[in-house]
Amino acid sequence: MKIRRLFVALMIAGAFALPATSKNINASNVTIVSIDAHTLVVSRTIKGKTELLHFILNTSTVLKGKLDVGSKVTVHYTTQHNENTATSIQSREPNPPPRDARLPK
């Protein structure tokens, strides 16, 4: 009987837990300030004010393109327990054309 009550209590508590919210940041004004294996810091400017946003990177974070300091990016992330965890980071820098499409030297 105690186990059943405990199970019901855990189910009710789980129903009130805050789910992770999914968000993304547009690349028009987002630039990488620093990046390493575990963290990403980007800056963005809104109405003339610049702010830094911090993200946690983990093994499930998808990284696309050349991600260097100064690159413009799009960041998809979730927020849970006041922490932003990046789910996907994509470079918005133009890719160089394929070797065949370049002008001959």
N, C-alpha and C positions, 0 to 999 in steps of 0.2 A: 504494500500500500504506500509506503514512504517513497519507493522508487517511482511509482506512478505519479504521485504529487510532484516530485522533483522534475520528472519529465514534462508534465503540464506547465510547471512554473518556467522551465527553460524555453518551452515553445512560446509562451506568452512574452517572455523577455525578448526572444528573437524577433517577434513581430514588431517590437518597438525600436529595434536597433536601426541606426541610421545607415541607409545604403550608400555605397560609393556613387558620387555624381560624376558623370562624364562631361568633359568640356574640351574646347580647343581654342587656340589662340591664332588669329590671322597673321599672316606673314608680312603684311604691308609695312609694319613698323616694329618687327620683333627681330632682335639681333643677339647672337650668342656672345655673352661676356666671358664665360668660362665653361669648360666641359671636361669631365674626367670619367672614369669607369663607373662612378656611383652618383654623381651629381651633375646637374645642368643649371646654369644661371643665364637668364636672358633679360634683356632690357626692352621695354616698350615705352612709347611716348603717346600719351592720350591728352589732347587739349593742351599741348605745350608742357606737360609734366611727365618726366621720365621716372619709371619705377622698375625695380629689379624683381624678377620672379624666380623662385627656387624650385627645382624639381628633383625628385629621387629617380634614379635609373636602376632598373633591376634586370634580371635575365630575360624577362618577357618583353622588355622595351624594344620596339622595332626601330632600327636606325636606317634611314635611307638617304643616300647622297653624301656629299662632302660636308662634314660637320666640323668646321673650324671656328675659332674665335673670329667674329666679324661677319660670319655667314648669316643670311636671312633664312629663317626657318618657320615651319608650321609645327606646333606642338599640340598633340592630343594627350589629355591627361585625365586622371580621376582624382578626386579629393575625398579623403577619408581621415577622420581624426585630425583635421587641420594640416594635413600633409598632402602635397601635390606629387603624385606618382605619374611619371611620363609613360604613356602606353605606346606612343609613336612620335618620332621626330623625323621630319622630312626637310631636306634642304630645298630652298626656293631659288638657289643660284642656277642660272642656265647651264645645261650640260654642254660640253664641247661637241661639235658635230662628229659623226663617225669618221674614221680615217679616210674612207673612200670618198666622202663628200667634201673633203678639204681641197682647196685649189692646189694643183700640181706646182712644184717648186721649179 
